[in-house]
C-alpha cells in the first residue's frame, strides 16, 4: 500500500519513528518501553531524519538504529531511545527504559518487522488488485454496452433527446469508474504510475474529467466552467487522466451548494498550465502544507464532508512527481465567507507541465 502510518509498527516494543520520502516523521512504537524524556523533541526528530541505515548515538546519548522498512518507497524506521551495550552513552536514570539490550537483539527485531510488513503489504495488494481487476472487467462491459446504446439511439432519425443524454451519462459515469480503478492501481502499486513517454493533451484530459463528473456536480448545484486555449501536448505519465479527475472531484466534493468551479487551461512557449479554482473549507497555515500527505484531511473539510480517505491529493502529487519538470501547488485566499457555520475560502490548484517537443 502507498500509505504508511503508525499502524504498521504500533506494537513495536521500543519507540520508533517512521520516515517517509517527503521528510514526514511519524512517532510510533513504544508498546513495551515508552519514549524516554526529551527523545521526541523537534531537535531529536530532526536528528533522526539524518540517520541512514545503521547505528547512531543521538545528541542525548541514546543508541539509535535506522533501517529500511519498505524498500520500494524508501520508507525508513528509526528505533530510538535505546540503551545498547557498547553503543549508547546516556548517563543517569531513565524511568521509561530500564534494560540494556545488545545490538544483535535490535537488528533481529528489525528484520522481523520488515518481514511482517512485507507479508501484510503483499496480502493487501493481492486482495485489492483482485478486486480492481474484477471491477475493471465489469466496467469494460458496461462501457461497451452504454457506448453502443448511445450510438443506436443517435442513429434514429427521430430519437428521444432525453434518452440520448441518459445513455451519454452512462458512458461518462463508466469513464469516471475507470478513473477510480486507476487510483487504486496507483495506491497499491506505485510503480504503475511511473510509466512515462505518453503525450497528454492536457486540455482534453480536463474536459473529459469535467464531463465525467457533470452529473454528480449538477446534483449538488455546483457548476463546472471551463475556459482557456491549449492545443499542445505534455510529456506525462500514462495515468495522467487520474490527476484532473481527482482535482475536479475534490473541488466539487468540498464546494458549497450553488457555487462554481473554474477550470482554466492555457500555455506559453515551454509549459502548459491548468488552474482549478473553487470555494473550499478554510485550511490553517500548518494544514495547507500537508494537503498532499497520505491520509491528511483538514479539520473544516472533515466537518463539511465526513467521508473521505485523504488519499486523492497524495495520488495527484505522486503522479505529478513522476512527470519530469512538472509541479502542483495549492493556494487559498486569506479570507472568505461562512456557509453553514463553516468558513470557505477561494482555493486554487495550479499545475504546470512541460510541453512535449
PEURZI-V961859 format. One record per backbone hydrogen bond with DSSP energy under -1.0 kcal/mol. NH is the residue of the N-H (numbers start at 1). CO is the residue of the C=O. E is the energy in kcal/mol with one decimal. If there is no record, write none. Layout:
NH/CO/E  NH/CO/E
This chain:
8/5/-1.7  12/9/-1.9  16/28/-2.2  17/78/-2.1  18/26/-3.1  19/76/-2.8  20/24/-2.2  23/20/-1.5  26/18/-2.2  28/16/-3.2  30/14/-1.5  31/12/-2.5  32/13/-1.2  33/13/-2.9  39/36/-1.8  45/41/-2.7  46/42/-2.3  47/43/-1.5  48/44/-2.4  49/45/-1.5  50/47/-1.3  51/48/-1.1  54/66/-2.8  56/64/-2.5  58/62/-2.6  61/58/-1.1  63/82/-2.9  64/56/-2.7  65/79/-2.7  66/54/-2.6  67/77/-2.0  69/75/-2.8  70/75/-1.8  73/70/-1.3  74/71/-1.1  75/70/-1.9  76/19/-2.3  77/67/-2.9  78/17/-2.6  79/65/-3.3  80/15/-1.7  82/63/-1.9  85/101/-2.4  87/84/-2.2  88/84/-1.7  89/61/-3.4  90/61/-1.4  101/83/-2.8  106/102/-1.5  107/103/-2.3  108/104/-2.1  109/105/-2.0  110/106/-2.2  111/107/-2.0  112/108/-1.9  113/109/-2.0  114/110/-2.1  115/111/-2.2  116/112/-2.2  117/113/-2.4  118/114/-2.4  119/115/-2.0  120/116/-2.3  121/117/-2.9  122/118/-2.4  123/119/-2.0  124/120/-2.5  125/121/-2.7  126/122/-2.0  127/123/-2.3  128/124/-2.7  129/125/-2.8  130/126/-2.0  131/127/-2.1  132/128/-2.8  133/129/-2.3  134/130/-2.0  135/131/-2.4  136/132/-2.7  137/133/-1.9  138/134/-2.2  139/135/-2.5  140/136/-2.1  141/137/-1.7  142/138/-2.3  143/139/-2.8  144/140/-2.4  145/141/-2.3  146/142/-2.6  147/143/-2.9  148/144/-2.2  149/145/-2.1  150/146/-2.6  151/147/-2.0  152/148/-2.5  153/149/-2.5  154/150/-2.1  155/151/-1.4  164/160/-2.2  165/161/-2.2  166/162/-2.0  167/163/-2.3  168/164/-2.2  169/165/-2.1  170/166/-1.8  171/167/-1.8  172/168/-2.2  173/169/-2.6  174/170/-2.1  175/171/-1.8  176/172/-1.9  177/173/-2.3  178/174/-1.9  179/175/-1.8  180/176/-1.8  181/177/-2.0  182/178/-2.2  183/179/-1.8  184/180/-1.6  185/181/-1.8  186/182/-2.1  187/183/-2.2  188/184/-2.6  189/185/-2.4  192/189/-2.1  194/191/-1.1  195/192/-1.3  198/236/-1.2  200/234/-3.2  202/200/-1.2  205/201/-2.1  206/202/-2.1  207/203/-2.1  208/204/-2.6  209/205/-1.9  210/206/-2.5  211/207/-2.3  212/208/-2.1  213/209/-1.4  217/213/-2.4  218/214/-2.2  219/215/-1.5  221/218/-1.1  222/217/-2.8  223/259/-2.3  225/261/-2.8  227/263/-3.0  234/200/-2.5  235/354/-1.3  236/198/-1.7  238/195/-2.3  240/237/-1.5  242/239/-1.8  243/240/-2.1  245/241/-1.4  246/242/-2.6  247/243/-2.4  248/244/-2.7  249/245/-2.6  250/246/-2.8  251/247/-2.3  252/248/-2.5  253/249/-2.7  254/250/-1.8  255/252/-1.3  261/223/-3.2  262/277/-3.0  263/225/-3.2  264/275/-2.5  265/227/-1.7  266/273/-2.3  268/271/-2.5  272/353/-2.8  273/266/-3.3  274/351/-1.9  275/264/-2.6  276/349/-2.5  277/262/-2.6  278/347/-2.3  280/345/-2.5  282/343/-2.7  288/284/-2.1  290/287/-1.9  293/290/-2.3  295/310/-1.2  296/293/-1.7  302/298/-2.0  303/299/-1.9  304/300/-2.0  305/301/-2.7  315/311/-2.1  316/312/-1.9  317/313/-2.5  318/314/-2.4  319/315/-2.6  320/316/-2.6  321/317/-2.4  323/320/-1.4  326/323/-2.1  327/352/-1.9  329/350/-1.8  331/348/-2.2  333/346/-1.9  337/344/-2.5  339/342/-2.7  342/339/-1.5  344/337/-3.8  345/280/-2.9  347/278/-3.8  348/331/-2.9  349/276/-2.8  350/329/-2.5  351/274/-2.9  352/327/-2.1  353/272/-2.5  355/270/-3.0  356/233/-2.9
